[in-house]
Amino acid sequence: MTLKPMGTPTAHVSTREAAKILGVTTRTLFNLSRQGLLRPTWKGKKKFFDRGDLLAFMKVFNGKTDWSSIAALAMRAYIKAEANERKLEEISDLLGLGMFTLEADDVSVKHFYDDVCERNGQDPTVLSSEAMLLAKRCLALTEEYLQVVARVTGSNEPWRPFIETLQHLCENAPRRYFTHDLELAAAYGYLEAARRHMRPLAYFYVRRTNGCRVADQAFGTQPDYAAPILRAMFPS
């Protein structure tokens, strides 16, 4: 048995401890998590935060990192994410999963949109084998596809049902089945990836379609520290 040296902090802390470290309320911590600024991990039904992520977050907010360094880090992270996405495609192909290609004709688009709308509020335990297919379809969404959705449905917010449905399914994931149903656990892992994919996709769809101000109104005003990073990564 390996003993942890006395005084060594644990790598992960509870929600309450994380909020205490940052000096914020648990509600604020929840909002930071929803924005993707902090990513919790789950152990059973309990949520934990990485202590290193919290300390890095504090360092940025305390002004110990200049904007050019943050922008450079963000760019490297963006490049790494693109590289990881290509690796994921290769691994998916090896596993026989493949990357899903959405049919973009009007009938198929409308059918997919209606299906996603119907799943908002659905009991996640009945999703079963359909979870992986839904996740792969949502991961394949692009700004161009959302433009087709907007035209076909007449919706001014074509991204909303996708975000709300994925949020609902991930928040109510049937984790009690994951230990004996590894395929279901993997499917919900893909759904979580799709959820994280949707918010920036929707934000930049609105930003490029209606401008930065409308995008900020739709998703909440971006914090001051995000502006220089966005300008550095997306000069347009």
Backbone as a ProteinNet text record, in pm:
[ID]
protein_1_A
[PRIMARY]
MTLKPMGTPTAHVSTREAAKILGVTTRTLFNLSRQGLLRPTWKGKKKFFDRGDLLAFMKVFNGKTDWSSIAALAMRAYIKAEANERKLEEISDLLGLGMFTLEADDVSVKHFYDDVCERNGQDPTVLSSEAMLLAKRCLALTEEYLQVVARVTGSNEPWRPFIETLQHLCENAPRRYFTHDLELAAAYGYLEAARRHMRPLAYFYVRRTNGCRVADQAFGTQPDYAAPILRAMFPS
[TERTIARY]
84.5	0	87.4	56.1	132.2	70.4	153.3	104.6	130.2	29.9	44.4	112.3	218.6	286.2	188.9	206.5	119	130.9	18.1	19.3	9.4	16.3	6	-140	-175.8	-316.3	-362.4	-488.1	-542.5	-553.4	-547	-550.7	-688.4	-793.7	-929.9	-1001.6	-1082.8	-1156.7	-1305.1	-1386.4	-1531.3	-1575.4	-1701.1	-1756.2	-1745.1	-1780.3	-1774.8	-1630.3	-1535.6	-1395.4	-1342.6	-1384.8	-1340.7	-1389.4	-1515.7	-1570.7	-1495.4	-1458.1	-1384.7	-1246.4	-1180.3	-1047.5	-1052.7	-1155.9	-1169.8	-1230.4	-1293.3	-1358.5	-1486.9	-1560.5	-1686.3	-1794.5	-1917.5	-2027.5	-2031.2	-2100.7	-2113	-2191.5	-2281.7	-2357.4	-2263.8	-2173.7	-2075.6	-1986.7	-1947	-1864.6	-1938.7	-2068.4	-2150.7	-2154.6	-2169	-2171.9	-2038.1	-1927.5	-1795.1	-1779.8	-1837.5	-1832.3	-1913.6	-2031.9	-2117.4	-2050.6	-1972.2	-1902.4	-1779.4	-1744	-1627.9	-1496.5	-1501.2	-1378.2	-1317.2	-1400	-1354.6	-1429.1	-1356.5	-1418.9	-1416	-1531.4	-1536	-1523.3	-1488.5	-1489.3	-1589.4	-1641.9	-1744.7	-1687.9	-1718.3	-1687.7	-1819.2	-1881.2	-2016.2	-2111.2	-2184.2	-2276.6	-2219.8	-2093.9	-2033.5	-1939.2	-1938.4	-1858.4	-1735.4	-1618.2	-1494.2	-1421.9	-1336.3	-1258.4	-1109.5	-1033.8	-889.8	-827.2	-748.1	-686.8	-594	-522.2	-432.4	-507.9	-627.9	-709.7	-754	-788.7	-834.3	-721.7	-602.1	-488.9	-451.8	-459.5	-431.1	-535.2	-660.3	-768.9	-746	-705.3	-677.9	-561.4	-462	-344.7	-382.3	-469.5	-515.1	-594	-686.1	-771.8	-696	-585.7	-506	-409.8	-417.4	-336.7	-190.5	-157.4	-18.3	25.6	-66.3	-35.4	-81	9.9	-26.9	-108.3	-181	-274.6	-204.1	-86.3	-16.1	19.1	55.7	86.6	-38.2	-149.5	-275.9	-320	-308	-346.5	-260	-129.8	-39.4	-77.4	-108.9	-151.5	-280.8	-373.5	-501.5	-480.5	-391	-363.9	-302.8	-208.2	-147.3	-251.8	-342.9	-449.2	-541.7	-568.6	-655.4	-591.3	-459.7	-386.8	-383.2	-359.9	-356.4	-491.7	-598.9	-733.5	-759	-712.3	-728.2	-650.7	-528.1	-447	-512.7	-566.3	-633.8	-758.8	-826.6	-946.5	-910.2	-796.6	-753.9	-717.7	-652.2	-619.3	-746.5	-847.1	-973.9	-1039.2	-1029.9	-1084.7	-1015.2	-880.5	-805.8	-843.8	-851.9	-888.5	-1030.1	-1120.7	-1260	-1269.1	-1188.3	-1187.7	-1135.5	-1028.7	-972.7	-1073	-1153.3	-1253.4	-1380.6	-1384.9	-1502.9	-1615.3	-1585.6	-1690	-1706	-1592.1	-1597.4	-1655.8	-1634.4	-1692.2	-1818.2	-1923.2	-2054.9	-2064.5	-2127.1	-2154.2	-2305.4	-2348.9	-2491.7	-2545.5	-2664.2	-2733.7	-2789.1	-2761.8	-2797.4	-2917.9	-2992.1	-3112.4	-3220.5	-3317.1	-3417.4	-3493	-3533.3	-3611.9	-3529.5	-3402.9	-3316.9	-3286.9	-3262.8	-3232.7	-3352.6	-3470.6	-3591.9	-3618.1	-3594.9	-3617.1	-3522	-3394.8	-3295.7	-3330.2	-3366.7	-3403	-3522.3	-3625.9	-3745.2	-3712	-3624.3	-3585.5	-3514.1	-3424.7	-3352	-3448.5	-3543.1	-3642	-3723.1	-3759.9	-3840.5	-3763.8	-3632.1	-3550.4	-3525	-3555.1	-3535.6	-3638.1	-3589.9	-3678.8	-3701.9	-3648.5	-3665.8	-3587.4	-3638.7	-3569.2	-3444.2	-3324.1	-3200.6	-3185.4	-3251.6	-3236.5	-3297.3	-3386.8	-3449.4	-3373.5	-3267.1	-3192.4	-3110.6	-3043.7	-2972.6	-2885.4	-2909.5	-2823	-2827.6	-2929	-2940.3	-2847.8	-2791.1	-2708.4	-2586.5	-2517.8	-2396.8	-2428.1	-2536.3	-2574.1	-2605.7	-2681.8	-2714.7	-2588.5	-2496.3	-2372.1	-2290.6	-2277.1	-2197.7	-2261	-2393.5	-2461.3	-2439.5	-2446	-2425.8	-2281	-2186.7	-2045.7	-2015.8	-2099.9	-2078.9	-2140.9	-2210.2	-2274.2	-2170.4	-2202.6	-2116.8	-2200.2	-2132.5	-2204.1	-2287.5	-2232.2	-2305.1	-2433.5	-2425.3	-2544.1	-2648.4	-2604.6	-2698.2	-2766.3	-2696.2	-2758	-2872	-2851.5	-2957.1	-3074.6	-3044.5	-3150.4	-3233.3	-3165.8	-3236.4	-3329	-3281.1	-3363.1	-3481.4	-3457.1	-3562	-3669.2	-3626.7	-3720.3	-3772.6	-3703	-3741.4	-3703	-3620.9	-3581.1	-3467.6	-3478.5	-3370.6	-3261.2	-3288.6	-3192	-3181.2	-3131.5	-3127.8	-3041.8	-2952.9	-2862.7	-2927.6	-3033.2	-3085	-3131.6	-3211.6	-3256.3	-3140.2	-3034.2	-2919.3	-2850.8	-2828.7	-2763.4	-2849.2	-2978.4	-3065.5	-3082.5	-3095.7	-3112.9	-2986.7	-2871.4	-2745.7	-2720.2	-2753.6	-2736.4	-2823.8	-2947.7	-3040.6	-2990.7	-2949.7	-2907.5	-2781.3	-2686.6	-2560.5	-2581.7	-2664.5	-2688.7	-2764.4	-2843	-2923.4	-2876.1	-2748.6	-2693.9	-2715.6	-2756.5	-2780.9	-2649.2	-2572	-2438.1	-2440.5	-2552.9	-2560.7	-2550.3	-2572.7	-2563.7	-2425.5	-2341.4	-2214.8	-2119.4	-2121.1	-2025.5	-2045.7	-2168.4	-2194.4	-2238.1	-2245.6	-2279.1	-2176.6	-2061.1	-1950.6	-1983.1	-2065.8	-2104.1	-2187.2	-2276.4	-2357.8	-2269.1	-2172.9	-2080	-2001.4	-1956.2	-1881.8	-1970.6	-2096.2	-2189.8	-2210.9	-2223.9	-2242.7	-2114.5	-2000.9	-1876.3	-1877.1	-1929	-1942.5	-2046.2	-2155.1	-2256.7	-2199	-2114.3	-2049.6	-1958.2	-1885.9	-1801.2	-1885.7	-2001.3	-2091	-2144.3	-2174.3	-2222.7	-2117.6	-1993.3	-1885.4	-1860.8	-1886.6	-1868.4	-1974.5	-2096.5	-2208.7	-2200.5	-2158.9	-2163.6	-2072.3	-1942.8	-1860.8	-1908.6	-1960.2	-2012.9	-2128.4	-2222.1	-2337.2	-2294.2	-2199	-2154	-2096.7	-2009.8	-1946.5	-2041.8	-2141.6	-2246	-2319.3	-2361.7	-2432.7	-2340.2	-2218.1	-2120.6	-2097.5	-2084.2	-2056	-2182.9	-2298	-2424.4	-2480.5	-2476.2	-2541.5	-2449.2	-2321.7	-2228.3	-2198.9	-2090.7	-2042.4	-2144.2	-2209.3	-2301.3	-2419.3	-2475.1	-2588.4	-2544	-2422.1	-2370.5	-2355.3	-2305.3	-2289.2	-2424.2	-2523	-2656.3	-2718.1	-2688.4	-2745.8	-2680.8	-2551.5	-2478.6	-2424.7	-2460.9	-2406.5	-2282.1	-2266.2	-2150	-2023.1	-1931.9	-1806.1	-1723.2	-1658.4	-1577.5	-1463.4	-1415.7	-1312.7	-1189.2	-1152.3	-1029.6	-1043.4	-1168.3	-1188.4	-1167.1	-1192.2	-1186.8	-1051.3	-938.9	-811	-776.7	-825.1	-799.1	-876.2	-1002.9	-1085	-1027.4	-979.9	-920.2	-794.4	-715.4	-589.8	-615.6	-718.5	-746.7	-833	-922.8	-1013.8	-1008.5	-902.6	-881.1	-996.8	-1073.7	-1182.5	-1289.7
-120.2	0	124.2	219.2	343.1	448.2	505.6	607	744.7	833.2	971	1052.1	1128	1209.3	1302.8	1322.6	1412.5	1553.8	1619.6	1758.1	1772.7	1660.5	1667.6	1682.7	1788.7	1808.4	1706.4	1670.1	1576.7	1644.2	1561.5	1616	1671.2	1610.7	1653	1693.7	1796.2	1846.5	1852.1	1853.6	1858.5	1995.7	2003.8	2130.6	2239	2205.2	2303.6	2350.3	2255.1	2290.7	2375.7	2342.6	2418.1	2562.6	2579.9	2715	2793	2724.2	2789.3	2832.4	2749.1	2782.4	2906.5	2915.3	3029.6	3151.3	3129.6	3240.2	3283.3	3184.8	3213.9	3123.6	3148.5	3062.1	2937.2	2835.2	2713.1	2740.5	2837.5	2873.7	2933.4	3020.7	3078.9	2969.4	2875.5	2763.7	2681.8	2661.5	2588.3	2661.5	2795.2	2873.5	2866.8	2870.7	2859.1	2723.9	2621.6	2487.5	2479.5	2541.2	2541.3	2614.5	2718.3	2794.8	2721.6	2610.6	2534.4	2585.5	2684.1	2738.7	2644.3	2565	2461.6	2332.9	2222.6	2096	1998.9	1967.7	1873.1	1729.1	1642.2	1498.6	1433.8	1321.2	1253.5	1125.9	1104.9	979.6	931.3	837.5	798.3	912.7	958.1	1069.6	1201.7	1199	1318.9	1385.2	1518	1596.9	1652.6	1643.6	1693.1	1782.1	1869.9	1960.3	1936.9	1951.8	1935.2	2055.9	2030.5	2139.3	2222.7	2155.2	2227.8	2324.6	2281.4	2369.5	2492.8	2471.1	2582	2682.5	2632.3	2721.7	2799.2	2731.2	2798.8	2906.9	2875.8	2971.3	3094.5	3071.8	3182.6	3267.4	3202.6	3274.8	3371.7	3326.7	3413.7	3531.8	3504.5	3610.4	3707.5	3662.4	3751.8	3837.4	3821.4	3906.5	3869.3	3742.9	3702.6	3650.9	3645.1	3601.2	3708.9	3754.9	3860.7	3802.1	3892.1	3847.9	3779.8	3826.7	3765.2	3620.7	3594.5	3457.1	3370.2	3428.1	3353.8	3322.3	3421.8	3400.8	3292.7	3293.4	3192.4	3053.6	3046.8	2919.4	2870.9	2965.3	2929.9	2879.3	2943.8	2900.1	2760.7	2735.3	2602.6	2497.8	2536	2443.4	2414.6	2519.6	2504.1	2410	2429.4	2344.1	2200	2185.1	2052.1	1984.1	2062.4	2006.8	1956.9	2035.2	1992.9	1864.4	1856.5	1735.2	1616.1	1638.8	1530.5	1484.6	1580.7	1543.8	1451.6	1480.2	1392.2	1253.1	1250.7	1121.5	1045.6	1118.1	1055.9	995	1065.1	1012	881.6	882.1	761.2	645.4	673.7	569.7	520.2	613.9	575.8	484.6	517.1	432.7	292.6	287.2	157.8	75.3	142.8	74	43.1	92	68.2	166	273.3	371.9	470	519.4	617.3	748.6	853.1	983.3	1000.1	1040.5	1044.8	1162.1	1138.7	1243.4	1263.2	1384.7	1413.7	1436.6	1382.3	1411.2	1552.5	1633.7	1776	1812.6	1712.8	1747.3	1791.9	1868.5	1930.1	1829.6	1717.1	1617.6	1558.1	1522.6	1462.8	1561.8	1686.1	1788.9	1810.7	1820.9	1841.6	1722.1	1601.7	1481.5	1478.6	1510.1	1511.8	1619	1736.2	1847	1809.6	1751.7	1712.4	1603.3	1510.9	1402.5	1456.8	1554	1614.7	1689.9	1761.9	1835.9	1741	1625.2	1529.4	1468.1	1461.5	1399.2	1493.2	1620.5	1714.8	1684.1	1637.2	1596.7	1447.5	1375.3	1230.3	1164.6	1056.4	978.3	917.5	954.6	904.8	753.9	687.9	542.7	468.4	532.3	464	489.8	570.6	604.7	485.5	418.1	293.1	298.4	207	193.5	315	399.4	516.3	629.4	616.8	724.5	750.3	643.8	661	726.4	685	742.4	891.1	925.3	1065.6	1147.1	1092.2	1163.4	1187.2	1085.3	1098	1198.2	1201.9	1297.9	1441	1458.9	1593.3	1638	1544.1	1577.7	1619.7	1575.6	1609	1742.8	1808.8	1936.7	2044	2127.2	2237.6	2365	2476.7	2603.5	2599.5	2536.9	2526.9	2445.8	2340.4	2258.3	2338.6	2417.7	2500.8	2602.8	2648.2	2740.5	2671.1	2545.1	2468.6	2447.2	2416.8	2398.7	2525.4	2640.5	2768	2790.4	2756.6	2776.4	2680.9	2554.4	2452.3	2472	2505.5	2516	2657.4	2756.4	2895.1	2944.6	2867.9	2904.9	3007.6	3107.9	3205.1	3154.1	3043.3	2983.8	2833.7	2796.3	2654.2	2567.3	2629.7	2556.9	2519.9	2591.4	2576.9	2434.4	2367.3	2231.9	2135	2150.5	2061.5	2082.6	2208.6	2239.2	2192.6	2225.5	2192.3	2041.6	1969.9	1824.9	1756.7	1796	1736.6	1768.2	1891.2	1930.2	1842.7	1824.1	1741.7	1598.1	1539.7	1400	1379.9	1474.3	1460.5	1482.1	1578.3	1605.9	1492.7	1418.8	1310.2	1173.2	1163.7	1037.6	923.6	806.8	691.7	625.6	695.9	647.9	517.5	487.1	363.8	239.7	256.7	142.6	129.7	231.3	235.8	122.5	80.2	-21.3	-155.5	-188.9	-316	-298.9	-176	-150.5	-52.3	-106.8	-22.2	51	-10.1	55.6	180.5	171	286.1	395.6	355.5	452.4	523.5	448.6	508.5	603.4	563.5	647.4	780.8	777.6	902.2	984.1	917.3	991.6	1072	1012	1081.6	1193.7	1168.5	1272.5	1393.3	1367.2	1476.7	1554.3	1484	1551.2	1635.3	1581.9	1656.6	1781.2	1770	1886.2	1996.9	1958.2	2057.1	2116.1	2035.6	2081.6	2184.6	2168.5	2248.9	2395.4	2424.3	2562.6	2655	2622.6	2710	2713.6	2599.1	2596.8	2695.1	2690.1	2779.7	2925.5	2948.5	3085.5	3147	3072.6	3129.1	3131.1	3042.3	3051.7	3184.3	3216.2	3342	3461.1	3449.4	3558.8	3593.5	3489.9	3514.2	3549	3505	3533.3	3669.9	3702.7	3825.3	3922.3	3885.2	3976.7	3942.2	3999.5	3969.5	4008.2	4124.2	4171.1	4075.3	4029.8	3937	3804.2	3759.4	3634.5	3645.1	3759.6	3779.9	3785.6	3843.3	3849	3709.1	3624.3	3490	3397.3	3414.8	3322	3387.2	3512.6	3583.1	3658.2	3778.4	3859.9	3786.4	3779.3	3711.9	3792.1	3725.2	3796.4	3871.7	3975.8	4062.2	3985.6	3881.4	3810.4	3729	3703.9	3622.8	3703.7	3833.8	3916.4	3910.6	3935.3	3930.9	3792.2	3688.7	3552.6	3527	3569	3551.8	3628.8	3750.6	3829.8	3764.7	3704.6	3641.8	3513.8	3438.8	3311.3	3326.6	3428.3	3450.8	3598.6	3639.2	3781.1	3844.8	3765.8	3823.3	3885.4
0	0	0	-86.8	-96.4	-6.7	81.2	171.2	115.3	124.8	78.6	188.4	154.7	255.5	323.8	452.7	526.6	473.1	458.8	412.5	262.6	187.3	42	2.2	-70.1	-106.8	-209.7	-203.7	-301.3	-437	-543.7	-679.1	-713.5	-657.4	-686.9	-558.7	-570.7	-454.5	-487	-384.1	-401.9	-451.7	-491.4	-539.8	-433	-310.4	-202.2	-177.4	-180.4	-159.2	-274.2	-396	-512.7	-505.1	-467.1	-453.5	-345.8	-238.2	-129.3	-175.3	-255.2	-306.5	-393.9	-479.7	-570	-502.1	-386.3	-317.6	-384.7	-442	-509.9	-453.1	-494.5	-452.2	-539.4	-493.4	-572.9	-701.5	-697.9	-819	-923.4	-879.3	-971.4	-1028.8	-944.2	-989.6	-1094.6	-1073.5	-1169.8	-1304.5	-1299.6	-1422.6	-1496	-1422.1	-1482.5	-1550.3	-1488.5	-1545.8	-1673.5	-1673.1	-1792.8	-1908.6	-1878.2	-1980.6	-2033.3	-1969.8	-2014	-1959.5	-1867.7	-1811.5	-1709.3	-1644.4	-1551.8	-1585.3	-1587.7	-1624.8	-1507.4	-1452.4	-1340.1	-1388.1	-1298.3	-1325.2	-1229.8	-1271.7	-1192.1	-1132.5	-1004.9	-937.5	-878.1	-950.7	-913.4	-943.7	-843.4	-861.6	-810.6	-764.6	-707.9	-807.4	-803.7	-897.5	-826	-892.8	-835	-935.9	-883.4	-967.8	-945.2	-1052.7	-1044.6	-975.4	-872.6	-797.2	-886.7	-978.2	-1068.5	-1158.6	-1207.1	-1290.5	-1211.5	-1085.8	-1001.6	-977.9	-951.9	-927.1	-1054	-1169.7	-1296	-1323.3	-1292.8	-1311	-1223.8	-1098.7	-1007.4	-1056.7	-1113.8	-1163	-1272.9	-1363.2	-1472.2	-1416.8	-1325.5	-1271.8	-1182.6	-1125.9	-1041.6	-1123.5	-1255.5	-1342.4	-1349.4	-1313.9	-1315.8	-1452.1	-1544.5	-1679.7	-1777.7	-1865.6	-1959.3	-2074.1	-2142.7	-2246.8	-2363.5	-2401.3	-2513.9	-2482.1	-2356.1	-2315.7	-2317.7	-2269.7	-2269.1	-2411.7	-2500.3	-2640.3	-2703.9	-2671.7	-2725.9	-2674.4	-2544.7	-2486.5	-2551	-2572.1	-2633.9	-2775.7	-2850	-2985.7	-2987.6	-2895.4	-2888.3	-2851.3	-2759	-2720	-2838.6	-2917.3	-3033.4	-3136	-3159.3	-3253.2	-3202	-3070.1	-3010.8	-3023.1	-3004.4	-3016.6	-3158.5	-3257.1	-3396.2	-3421.8	-3367	-3384.9	-3317	-3197	-3124.8	-3198.4	-3262.7	-3338.7	-3453.9	-3519.5	-3628.5	-3575.4	-3456.5	-3396.4	-3360.7	-3310.2	-3274.7	-3398.5	-3510.1	-3634.2	-3672.9	-3659.7	-3694.3	-3602	-3469.6	-3373.6	-3398.7	-3428.8	-3455.2	-3577.3	-3679.5	-3799	-3766.7	-3683.3	-3645.5	-3566.5	-3484.9	-3403.4	-3481.9	-3605.1	-3686.5	-3661.4	-3586.2	-3557.5	-3672.3	-3721.8	-3830.1	-3783.9	-3860.1	-3829.2	-3912.8	-3850.2	-3913	-4010.5	-4123.9	-4221.6	-4228.9	-4202.4	-4200.3	-4341.2	-4365.3	-4490.2	-4481.2	-4583.2	-4576.4	-4662	-4713.2	-4787.1	-4688.7	-4738	-4651.1	-4565.5	-4623.3	-4550.3	-4435.8	-4463.8	-4361.2	-4249.7	-4287.3	-4188.2	-4096.2	-4154.5	-4074.8	-3981.7	-4032.9	-3952.4	-3833.1	-3855.3	-3747.3	-3644.2	-3692.4	-3603.4	-3515.4	-3577.5	-3501.1	-3399.8	-3438.3	-3348.1	-3224.7	-3245.9	-3134.6	-3043.3	-3102.4	-3022.7	-2934.9	-2988.9	-2914.6	-2798.4	-2810.7	-2705.7	-2588.9	-2603.5	-2493.9	-2384.4	-2271.3	-2163.5	-2157.8	-2257.3	-2260.5	-2146.6	-2094.5	-1992.4	-2056.3	-2010.6	-2072.6	-2065.9	-1972.8	-1959.3	-2077.1	-2152.1	-2265.5	-2395	-2388.2	-2509.1	-2556.8	-2463.7	-2487.7	-2612.8	-2708.5	-2825.7	-2917.2	-2902.3	-2988.6	-2944.1	-2823.2	-2769.5	-2855.6	-2899	-2979.6	-3112.6	-3176.6	-3305.2	-3290.2	-3186.1	-3163.3	-3138.8	-3058.6	-3028.8	-3155.3	-3237.6	-3360.7	-3456.8	-3460.7	-3548.8	-3498.9	-3365.9	-3309.9	-3322.5	-3311.8	-3329.2	-3473.3	-3565.9	-3706.7	-3745.5	-3653.3	-3683.3	-3716.7	-3813.7	-3854.9	-3865.7	-3880.3	-3899.4	-4026.2	-4131.2	-4257.2	-4240.3	-4159	-4134.7	-4058.2	-3961.6	-3885.8	-3976.8	-4077.6	-4173.5	-4248	-4283.1	-4350.6	-4255.1	-4129.3	-4028.1	-4016.8	-4012.5	-4000.5	-4120.6	-4238.4	-4359.2	-4363	-4328.2	-4336.3	-4229.4	-4107.9	-3995.5	-3973.6	-4028.9	-4006	-3867.8	-3797.3	-3662	-3664.7	-3576.5	-3562	-3469	-3400.8	-3308.9	-3338.4	-3455	-3493.8	-3403.3	-3329.4	-3240.8	-3107.2	-3067.3	-2931.8	-2897.3	-2981.1	-2942.6	-2921.7	-3000.7	-2987.6	-2852.3	-2816.6	-2689.3	-2571.5	-2575.6	-2462.8	-2446.4	-2557.4	-2549.8	-2498.9	-2551.4	-2506.3	-2359.4	-2318.8	-2179.6	-2089.3	-2130.2	-2051.6	-2040.1	-2151.7	-2150.7	-2067.1	-2078.4	-2003.9	-1854.3	-1818.9	-1677.4	-1609.5	-1687	-1630.1	-1679.2	-1713.1	-1763.5	-1664.1	-1710.6	-1620.5	-1578.1	-1497.8	-1461.7	-1381.8	-1320.4	-1241.4	-1330	-1461.6	-1552.5	-1616.5	-1599.5	-1673	-1634.9	-1508.6	-1464.3	-1533.8	-1570.2	-1636.8	-1781.9	-1830	-1970.1	-2025.8	-2066.9	-2112.1	-2242.2	-2325.3	-2450.1	-2421.8	-2324.9	-2287.6	-2227.8	-2144.9	-2085.5	-2195.1	-2295.5	-2406.3	-2486.5	-2505.8	-2580.6	-2511.3	-2379.3	-2306.3	-2300.9	-2313.3	-2328.1	-2457.1	-2563	-2690.6	-2681	-2607.2	-2589.9	-2516	-2416.7	-2343.7	-2437.5	-2523.8	-2622.5	-2717.1	-2756.6	-2844.8	-2775.6	-2645.7	-2570.5	-2568.8	-2545.5	-2543.1	-2681.8	-2783.6	-2921.7	-2960.8	-2908.5	-2954.4	-2914	-2791.6	-2744.1	-2824.9	-2844.1	-2928.3	-3072.9	-3122.2	-3258.9	-3271.8	-3176.8	-3180.2	-3163.7	-3072.4	-3048.2	-3175.8	-3243.1	-3362.1	-3482.1	-3480.1	-3583.7	-3568.9	-3447.3	-3422.8	-3445.1	-3402.4	-3416.6	-3563.3	-3646	-3787.6	-3864.9	-3814	-3882.5	-3845.4	-3716.5	-3668.6	-3595.9	-3582.5	-3518.7	-3373.9	-3323.5	-3188.4	-3082.1	-3096.4	-2993.8	-2976.9	-3088.9	-3082.2	-3021	-3056.7	-3001.2	-2850.5	-2803.9	-2660	-2589.2	-2655.8	-2597.1	-2587.9	-2686.3	-2689.1	-2587.1	-2565.7	-2479.5	-2353.8	-2332.1	-2216.8	-2258.6	-2207.7	-2243.2	-2206.8	-2302.3	-2277.1	-2177	-2081.5	-1983.1	-2048.8	-1981.9	-2038.8	-2084	-2008.2	-2042.3	-2171	-2215.7	-2335.7	-2463.8	-2459.3	-2580.1	-2650.8	-2582.9	-2653.7	-2705.7	-2636.1	-2683	-2812.2	-2815	-2934.3	-3052.9	-3027.6	-3135.3	-3190.1	-3099.4	-3142.2	-3221.8	-3179.3	-3244.7	-3369.4	-3368.9	-3480.7	-3520.5	-3589.9	-3623.1	-3699.1	-3773.6	-3851.7	-3762.9
[MASK]
++++++++++++++++++++++++++++++++++++++++++++++++++++++++++++++++++++++++++++++++++++++++++++++++++++++++++++++++++++++++++++++++++++++++++++++++++++++++++++++++++++++++++++++++++++++++++++++++++++++++++++++++++++++++++++++++++++++++++++

